[in-house]
Amino acid sequence: MPQWSVYIVRCSDGALYTGIATDVLRRNAEHAQNDGKGAKYLRGKGLLQLVFKKAIGRRGLALRVEGQIKRLPKGRKEELIEQDDMIKHMVTQAKEEPGSLACRA
């Protein structure tokens, strides 16, 4: 069973994009190539910088954590990039409450 990770990419305009992948470096390269394999949102966004990645485990859990991160305001995402303990809390919450997408951190 593949190990899924959640990642955050910073665009040249400062925007943050969150995704999941089994191979984050490969996925980041796909986003950067602009050949149709990457996310539509990232096309034409210029230089992409991988600023955060964390192995999560199962795909379903990674999707729940990704959803939590996507719902955070940008300032909280910036905190997440700097503080590893915040993601640990989100993973724990996603494991305990599979139906919950809210972040109480």
Summary of the structure (lengths in Angstrom):
residues: 105
radius of gyration: 13.4
end to end distance: 29.5
largest distance: 38.7
contacts: 281
relative contact order: 0.20
helix: 45%
strand: 21%
